Amino acid sequence: MARIDDKKINDITEALEKIEFGSLAITIHEGEITQIDTTEKKRYPLQSKRKKHVNG
Protein backbone atom coordinates (compact mmCIF):
# COMPACT_ATOMS: atom_id res chain seq x y z
CA MET A 1 0.00 0.00 0.00
CA ALA A 2 1.31 3.42 -0.96
CA ARG A 3 1.84 6.18 1.57
CA ILE A 4 -0.96 8.75 1.54
CA ASP A 5 0.36 12.29 1.70
CA ASP A 6 -1.01 14.92 4.07
CA LYS A 7 -2.53 17.00 1.24
CA LYS A 8 -4.80 14.13 0.21
CA ILE A 9 -5.79 13.40 3.82
CA ASN A 10 -6.59 17.09 4.37
CA ASP A 11 -8.64 17.29 1.15
CA ILE A 12 -10.67 14.23 2.15
CA THR A 13 -11.21 15.55 5.68
CA GLU A 14 -12.32 18.97 4.38
CA ALA A 15 -14.74 17.37 1.93
CA LEU A 16 -16.26 15.25 4.71
CA GLU A 17 -16.66 18.27 6.99
CA LYS A 18 -18.51 20.25 4.29
CA ILE A 19 -21.08 17.59 3.37
CA GLU A 20 -24.32 17.48 5.34
CA PHE A 21 -26.12 15.04 3.02
CA GLY A 22 -24.37 13.36 0.12
CA SER A 23 -21.46 11.14 -0.74
CA LEU A 24 -17.70 11.17 -1.16
CA ALA A 25 -15.99 8.90 -3.69
CA ILE A 26 -12.25 8.31 -3.66
CA THR A 27 -10.76 7.01 -6.91
CA ILE A 28 -7.62 4.92 -6.64
CA HIS A 29 -5.37 4.00 -9.57
CA GLU A 30 -2.42 1.65 -9.12
CA GLY A 31 -2.64 2.03 -5.33
CA GLU A 32 -2.63 5.85 -5.38
CA ILE A 33 -5.50 8.24 -4.69
CA THR A 34 -6.04 10.02 -7.98
CA GLN A 35 -9.39 11.75 -7.54
CA ILE A 36 -11.96 12.80 -4.94
CA ASP A 37 -15.57 13.39 -6.00
CA THR A 38 -18.31 14.78 -3.79
CA THR A 39 -22.01 14.79 -4.42
CA GLU A 40 -24.06 16.95 -2.11
CA LYS A 41 -27.80 16.72 -1.71
CA LYS A 42 -30.00 19.56 -0.57
CA ARG A 43 -33.01 18.35 1.37
CA TYR A 44 -36.18 20.31 1.88
CA PRO A 45 -39.03 19.27 4.18
CA LEU A 46 -42.33 18.41 2.53
CA GLN A 47 -45.11 20.88 3.16
CA SER A 48 -48.31 19.15 4.17
CA LYS A 49 -51.27 19.79 1.94
CA ARG A 50 -54.50 20.35 3.80
CA LYS A 51 -57.15 17.86 2.77
CA LYS A 52 -60.65 19.21 2.30
CA HIS A 53 -63.23 17.15 4.13
CA VAL A 54 -66.62 16.97 2.51
CA ASN A 55 -69.61 16.33 4.77
CA GLY A 56 -72.40 14.34 3.36
Gaussian input, Z-matrix of N, CA and C with variables (Angstrom, degrees):
# hf/3-21g

backbone

0 1
 N
 C     1     B1
 C     2     B2     1     A1
 N     3     B3     2     A2     1     D1
 C     4     B4     3     A3     2     D2
 C     5     B5     4     A4     3     D3
 N     6     B6     5     A5     4     D4
 C     7     B7     6     A6     5     D5
 C     8     B8     7     A7     6     D6
 N     9     B9     8     A8     7     D7
 C    10    B10     9     A9     8     D8
 C    11    B11    10    A10     9     D9
 N    12    B12    11    A11    10    D10
 C    13    B13    12    A12    11    D11
 C    14    B14    13    A13    12    D12
 N    15    B15    14    A14    13    D13
 C    16    B16    15    A15    14    D14
 C    17    B17    16    A16    15    D15
 N    18    B18    17    A17    16    D16
 C    19    B19    18    A18    17    D17
 C    20    B20    19    A19    18    D18
 N    21    B21    20    A20    19    D19
 C    22    B22    21    A21    20    D20
 C    23    B23    22    A22    21    D21
 N    24    B24    23    A23    22    D22
 C    25    B25    24    A24    23    D23
 C    26    B26    25    A25    24    D24
 N    27    B27    26    A26    25    D25
 C    28    B28    27    A27    26    D26
 C    29    B29    28    A28    27    D27
 N    30    B30    29    A29    28    D28
 C    31    B31    30    A30    29    D29
 C    32    B32    31    A31    30    D30
 N    33    B33    32    A32    31    D31
 C    34    B34    33    A33    32    D32
 C    35    B35    34    A34    33    D33
 N    36    B36    35    A35    34    D34
 C    37    B37    36    A36    35    D35
 C    38    B38    37    A37    36    D36
 N    39    B39    38    A38    37    D37
 C    40    B40    39    A39    38    D38
 C    41    B41    40    A40    39    D39
 N    42    B42    41    A41    40    D40
 C    43    B43    42    A42    41    D41
 C    44    B44    43    A43    42    D42
 N    45    B45    44    A44    43    D43
 C    46    B46    45    A45    44    D44
 C    47    B47    46    A46    45    D45
 N    48    B48    47    A47    46    D46
 C    49    B49    48    A48    47    D47
 C    50    B50    49    A49    48    D48
 N    51    B51    50    A50    49    D49
 C    52    B52    51    A51    50    D50
 C    53    B53    52    A52    51    D51
 N    54    B54    53    A53    52    D52
 C    55    B55    54    A54    53    D53
 C    56    B56    55    A55    54    D54
 N    57    B57    56    A56    55    D55
 C    58    B58    57    A57    56    D56
 C    59    B59    58    A58    57    D57
 N    60    B60    59    A59    58    D58
 C    61    B61    60    A60    59    D59
 C    62    B62    61    A61    60    D60
 N    63    B63    62    A62    61    D61
 C    64    B64    63    A63    62    D62
 C    65    B65    64    A64    63    D63
 N    66    B66    65    A65    64    D64
 C    67    B67    66    A66    65    D65
 C    68    B68    67    A67    66    D66
 N    69    B69    68    A68    67    D67
 C    70    B70    69    A69    68    D68
 C    71    B71    70    A70    69    D69
 N    72    B72    71    A71    70    D70
 C    73    B73    72    A72    71    D71
 C    74    B74    73    A73    72    D72
 N    75    B75    74    A74    73    D73
 C    76    B76    75    A75    74    D74
 C    77    B77    76    A76    75    D75
 N    78    B78    77    A77    76    D76
 C    79    B79    78    A78    77    D77
 C    80    B80    79    A79    78    D78
 N    81    B81    80    A80    79    D79
 C    82    B82    81    A81    80    D80
 C    83    B83    82    A82    81    D81
 N    84    B84    83    A83    82    D82
 C    85    B85    84    A84    83    D83
 C    86    B86    85    A85    84    D84
 N    87    B87    86    A86    85    D85
 C    88    B88    87    A87    86    D86
 C    89    B89    88    A88    87    D87
 N    90    B90    89    A89    88    D88
 C    91    B91    90    A90    89    D89
 C    92    B92    91    A91    90    D90
 N    93    B93    92    A92    91    D91
 C    94    B94    93    A93    92    D92
 C    95    B95    94    A94    93    D93
 N    96    B96    95    A95    94    D94
 C    97    B97    96    A96    95    D95
 C    98    B98    97    A97    96    D96
 N    99    B99    98    A98    97    D97
 C   100   B100    99    A99    98    D98
 C   101   B101   100   A100    99    D99
 N   102   B102   101   A101   100   D100
 C   103   B103   102   A102   101   D101
 C   104   B104   103   A103   102   D102
 N   105   B105   104   A104   103   D103
 C   106   B106   105   A105   104   D104
 C   107   B107   106   A106   105   D105
 N   108   B108   107   A107   106   D106
 C   109   B109   108   A108   107   D107
 C   110   B110   109   A109   108   D108
 N   111   B111   110   A110   109   D109
 C   112   B112   111   A111   110   D110
 C   113   B113   112   A112   111   D111
 N   114   B114   113   A113   112   D112
 C   115   B115   114   A114   113   D113
 C   116   B116   115   A115   114   D114
 N   117   B117   116   A116   115   D115
 C   118   B118   117   A117   116   D116
 C   119   B119   118   A118   117   D117
 N   120   B120   119   A119   118   D118
 C   121   B121   120   A120   119   D119
 C   122   B122   121   A121   120   D120
 N   123   B123   122   A122   121   D121
 C   124   B124   123   A123   122   D122
 C   125   B125   124   A124   123   D123
 N   126   B126   125   A125   124   D124
 C   127   B127   126   A126   125   D125
 C   128   B128   127   A127   126   D126
 N   129   B129   128   A128   127   D127
 C   130   B130   129   A129   128   D128
 C   131   B131   130   A130   129   D129
 N   132   B132   131   A131   130   D130
 C   133   B133   132   A132   131   D131
 C   134   B134   133   A133   132   D132
 N   135   B135   134   A134   133   D133
 C   136   B136   135   A135   134   D134
 C   137   B137   136   A136   135   D135
 N   138   B138   137   A137   136   D136
 C   139   B139   138   A138   137   D137
 C   140   B140   139   A139   138   D138
 N   141   B141   140   A140   139   D139
 C   142   B142   141   A141   140   D140
 C   143   B143   142   A142   141   D141
 N   144   B144   143   A143   142   D142
 C   145   B145   144   A144   143   D143
 C   146   B146   145   A145   144   D144
 N   147   B147   146   A146   145   D145
 C   148   B148   147   A147   146   D146
 C   149   B149   148   A148   147   D147
 N   150   B150   149   A149   148   D148
 C   151   B151   150   A150   149   D149
 C   152   B152   151   A151   150   D150
 N   153   B153   152   A152   151   D151
 C   154   B154   153   A153   152   D152
 C   155   B155   154   A154   153   D153
 N   156   B156   155   A155   154   D154
 C   157   B157   156   A156   155   D155
 C   158   B158   157   A157   156   D156
 N   159   B159   158   A158   157   D157
 C   160   B160   159   A159   158   D158
 C   161   B161   160   A160   159   D159
 N   162   B162   161   A161   160   D160
 C   163   B163   162   A162   161   D161
 C   164   B164   163   A163   162   D162
 N   165   B165   164   A164   163   D163
 C   166   B166   165   A165   164   D164
 C   167   B167   166   A166   165   D165

   B1=1.4542
   B2=1.5264
   B3=1.3119
   B4=1.4615
   B5=1.5297
   B6=1.2905
   B7=1.4632
   B8=1.5195
   B9=1.3314
   B10=1.4641
   B11=1.5197
   B12=1.3320
   B13=1.4576
   B14=1.5303
   B15=1.3196
   B16=1.4601
   B17=1.5235
   B18=1.3163
   B19=1.4756
   B20=1.5284
   B21=1.3295
   B22=1.4668
   B23=1.5260
   B24=1.3183
   B25=1.4657
   B26=1.5300
   B27=1.3260
   B28=1.4666
   B29=1.5280
   B30=1.3277
   B31=1.4687
   B32=1.5287
   B33=1.3189
   B34=1.4600
   B35=1.5261
   B36=1.3151
   B37=1.4646
   B38=1.5241
   B39=1.3256
   B40=1.4697
   B41=1.5246
   B42=1.3141
   B43=1.4686
   B44=1.5233
   B45=1.3180
   B46=1.4586
   B47=1.5247
   B48=1.3220
   B49=1.4646
   B50=1.5225
   B51=1.3254
   B52=1.4659
   B53=1.5236
   B54=1.3202
   B55=1.4674
   B56=1.5213
   B57=1.3361
   B58=1.4596
   B59=1.5361
   B60=1.3288
   B61=1.4582
   B62=1.5270
   B63=1.2861
   B64=1.4563
   B65=1.5144
   B66=1.3312
   B67=1.4575
   B68=1.5280
   B69=1.3219
   B70=1.4593
   B71=1.5308
   B72=1.3194
   B73=1.4669
   B74=1.5269
   B75=1.3076
   B76=1.4628
   B77=1.5265
   B78=1.3286
   B79=1.4622
   B80=1.5240
   B81=1.3152
   B82=1.4618
   B83=1.5247
   B84=1.3216
   B85=1.4643
   B86=1.5217
   B87=1.3135
   B88=1.4643
   B89=1.5326
   B90=1.3526
   B91=1.4541
   B92=1.5208
   B93=1.3108
   B94=1.4663
   B95=1.5211
   B96=1.3309
   B97=1.4605
   B98=1.5242
   B99=1.3291
   B100=1.4616
   B101=1.5253
   B102=1.3410
   B103=1.4671
   B104=1.5243
   B105=1.3286
   B106=1.4576
   B107=1.5253
   B108=1.3429
   B109=1.4643
   B110=1.5234
   B111=1.3143
   B112=1.4587
   B113=1.5192
   B114=1.2986
   B115=1.4559
   B116=1.5156
   B117=1.3128
   B118=1.4574
   B119=1.5153
   B120=1.3092
   B121=1.4569
   B122=1.5211
   B123=1.2998
   B124=1.4610
   B125=1.5155
   B126=1.2991
   B127=1.4571
   B128=1.5190
   B129=1.3152
   B130=1.4538
   B131=1.5189
   B132=1.3329
   B133=1.4621
   B134=1.5269
   B135=1.3330
   B136=1.4539
   B137=1.5184
   B138=1.3183
   B139=1.4539
   B140=1.5114
   B141=1.3079
   B142=1.4606
   B143=1.5090
   B144=1.3171
   B145=1.4618
   B146=1.5151
   B147=1.3100
   B148=1.4648
   B149=1.5180
   B150=1.3209
   B151=1.4638
   B152=1.5204
   B153=1.3146
   B154=1.4629
   B155=1.5196
   B156=1.3009
   B157=1.4674
   B158=1.5191
   B159=1.3235
   B160=1.4522
   B161=1.5278
   B162=1.3197
   B163=1.4734
   B164=1.5146
   B165=1.3026
   B166=1.4369
   B167=1.4168
   A1=109.20
   A2=115.74
   A3=121.17
   A4=110.60
   A5=115.43
   A6=121.40
   A7=108.54
   A8=116.49
   A9=121.19
   A10=107.65
   A11=116.76
   A12=118.84
   A13=111.38
   A14=114.90
   A15=121.87
   A16=112.87
   A17=118.48
   A18=121.98
   A19=110.10
   A20=116.15
   A21=119.84
   A22=111.12
   A23=117.17
   A24=121.31
   A25=110.23
   A26=116.93
   A27=121.24
   A28=111.23
   A29=117.31
   A30=120.53
   A31=111.12
   A32=117.04
   A33=120.89
   A34=110.28
   A35=116.83
   A36=121.52
   A37=111.00
   A38=117.31
   A39=121.30
   A40=111.22
   A41=116.93
   A42=120.65
   A43=110.05
   A44=117.91
   A45=121.60
   A46=112.03
   A47=116.56
   A48=120.70
   A49=112.45
   A50=117.66
   A51=121.88
   A52=113.56
   A53=117.39
   A54=120.91
   A55=110.15
   A56=116.01
   A57=120.38
   A58=109.35
   A59=116.46
   A60=123.16
   A61=106.73
   A62=118.17
   A63=119.80
   A64=111.33
   A65=114.96
   A66=119.21
   A67=110.42
   A68=113.63
   A69=121.59
   A70=106.18
   A71=116.35
   A72=121.35
   A73=109.05
   A74=115.36
   A75=121.42
   A76=107.43
   A77=116.55
   A78=121.49
   A79=109.10
   A80=115.02
   A81=121.23
   A82=108.65
   A83=116.64
   A84=122.74
   A85=108.01
   A86=115.74
   A87=122.10
   A88=112.03
   A89=115.52
   A90=120.81
   A91=115.44
   A92=118.09
   A93=122.05
   A94=110.18
   A95=117.24
   A96=120.92
   A97=107.15
   A98=115.69
   A99=119.59
   A100=112.86
   A101=116.79
   A102=117.95
   A103=109.53
   A104=115.28
   A105=122.45
   A106=106.75
   A107=115.76
   A108=121.17
   A109=109.09
   A110=116.00
   A111=119.89
   A112=109.61
   A113=114.61
   A114=121.67
   A115=105.91
   A116=116.15
   A117=119.69
   A118=109.70
   A119=114.71
   A120=120.84
   A121=108.70
   A122=115.52
   A123=121.55
   A124=106.75
   A125=116.90
   A126=120.55
   A127=109.73
   A128=114.50
   A129=121.78
   A130=108.64
   A131=118.03
   A132=119.49
   A133=110.83
   A134=115.54
   A135=120.42
   A136=109.17
   A137=115.75
   A138=119.79
   A139=107.75
   A140=116.73
   A141=121.08
   A142=110.75
   A143=114.85
   A144=120.24
   A145=107.04
   A146=115.96
   A147=119.96
   A148=108.91
   A149=114.88
   A150=120.17
   A151=108.27
   A152=115.12
   A153=120.66
   A154=108.16
   A155=115.42
   A156=120.56
   A157=109.14
   A158=114.28
   A159=119.99
   A160=108.14
   A161=115.72
   A162=120.36
   A163=108.82
   A164=115.91
   A165=116.85
   A166=113.54
   D1=134.76
   D2=-178.81
   D3=-75.69
   D4=154.54
   D5=175.81
   D6=-73.94
   D7=135.59
   D8=179.15
   D9=-96.80
   D10=123.45
   D11=-176.78
   D12=-77.14
   D13=160.91
   D14=-175.57
   D15=-61.09
   D16=-33.00
   D17=179.82
   D18=-60.92
   D19=-44.94
   D20=-179.83
   D21=-66.61
   D22=-42.19
   D23=177.61
   D24=-60.79
   D25=-44.36
   D26=179.36
   D27=-64.19
   D28=-41.52
   D29=179.21
   D30=-63.59
   D31=-41.35
   D32=178.46
   D33=-65.78
   D34=-45.04
   D35=179.77
   D36=-61.20
   D37=-45.13
   D38=178.89
   D39=-62.15
   D40=-41.67
   D41=179.39
   D42=-63.08
   D43=-42.48
   D44=178.90
   D45=-64.05
   D46=-39.02
   D47=-179.31
   D48=-68.04
   D49=-28.02
   D50=-176.88
   D51=-83.52
   D52=-23.03
   D53=-174.32
   D54=-86.22
   D55=126.61
   D56=173.13
   D57=-95.12
   D58=-47.00
   D59=174.40
   D60=-133.43
   D61=129.39
   D62=177.54
   D63=153.67
   D64=-154.17
   D65=-178.19
   D66=-145.82
   D67=159.59
   D68=177.88
   D69=-129.55
   D70=125.22
   D71=178.26
   D72=-115.49
   D73=130.85
   D74=178.91
   D75=-111.29
   D76=119.62
   D77=179.64
   D78=-94.73
   D79=131.61
   D80=-179.07
   D81=-121.34
   D82=132.52
   D83=178.84
   D84=-129.73
   D85=122.16
   D86=-178.59
   D87=52.13
   D88=42.14
   D89=175.87
   D90=80.55
   D91=2.96
   D92=-178.97
   D93=-116.59
   D94=140.65
   D95=173.41
   D96=-69.98
   D97=122.55
   D98=-178.40
   D99=-113.79
   D100=-16.89
   D101=-175.19
   D102=-160.63
   D103=146.74
   D104=174.08
   D105=-127.87
   D106=124.68
   D107=178.14
   D108=-118.65
   D109=136.31
   D110=174.59
   D111=-120.80
   D112=142.90
   D113=174.31
   D114=-126.41
   D115=119.93
   D116=-178.72
   D117=-110.72
   D118=137.78
   D119=178.50
   D120=-108.71
   D121=139.60
   D122=173.10
   D123=-103.31
   D124=126.68
   D125=-178.15
   D126=-113.52
   D127=136.23
   D128=179.72
   D129=-125.00
   D130=135.07
   D131=179.85
   D132=-67.90
   D133=145.40
   D134=176.51
   D135=-72.86
   D136=139.94
   D137=175.66
   D138=-94.87
   D139=125.46
   D140=-178.98
   D141=-66.73
   D142=136.00
   D143=175.59
   D144=-94.28
   D145=131.43
   D146=178.45
   D147=-74.21
   D148=129.96
   D149=178.41
   D150=-90.29
   D151=134.99
   D152=177.51
   D153=-84.86
   D154=125.39
   D155=176.27
   D156=-95.47
   D157=129.75
   D158=179.58
   D159=-105.69
   D160=124.37
   D161=177.02
   D162=-85.98
   D163=134.77
   D164=171.49
   D165=137.46

